[in-house]
Every structure is written in C-alpha cells, then in structure tokens.
Amino acid sequence: MNDDIRDRLVDAEQTYYRLGIATKEQAEAMYRLAEDIHRYLVDMTRVSHECLRHG
C-alpha cells in the first residue's frame, strides 16, 4: 500500500474513532464533565463518606 493512502486511512480512522490528540479546551471540558458527573453520582447515592476525593 502506498504511504499516502495509508496515511489518509489512518487519519480517517483517527477522526472517526476520535483517536486524535484532544485540544486543551476539549481536555478541560472533559475533565469538568467528569468532575460534574462524579459529584452528581456521589451526592445522589449519598456515599460521599466512601469517596476518596471527599475525604
């Protein structure tokens, strides 16, 4: 397979599966989302006493 075609297929796969490197903004947004989800689940299930982050 020629290198150009292989590179284009790899780029397409990374785009499709979101395997490319995230931007700083994307990473920060994902981190905030994870924190929000974590906080919601801990509060909803009332297990903050078992959470290492709340200790």
N, C-alpha and C positions, 0 to 999 in steps of 0.2 A: 504494500500500500504506500502510496506516495506521501511524503511528510506533510504536505499542505492539506491533503484530505484528512489525514489522521488528526492533525491539529484542529481542524474545523469540527470534526466529530467530537473530540474531547471538549472543546469549548461549548458545543451544543449540549453535550451531556451535563457539563457542569452547570450550565444555565438552567436546564430542565430540572435537575435534581437539587439545584441551589447549593452546589458544592464549591462555588467560587468564594473568594475571601469577602467577608462582610465588610461593609464600610463601618467607620467608627460610629456613625449615627445608628446604623442597624444594630450593631452590637450593644450600644447603650439602651436602645429601645427594647431589645430582647431581655436585657438584664432587668430593666424596670418592670417589664411584664412578668418575668419570673418572680420578682420580689412581690408584686401585687397578688399574683396567684397564690404564692406561699402564704402571705399574710391572710388572705381571704380564707384559705383552707384551714389554717391554724385557728383563726377566730371562729369559723363556722363549726369546727369539730371540737372546739374547746379543749385542745390538747397542748396549749402553749407551755404547760409545765413539762412536757416531754420534748419540746423543741430546743435543740442546742443553740439556735440563734437567739432565742428569747431568754436564755438563762442568764 
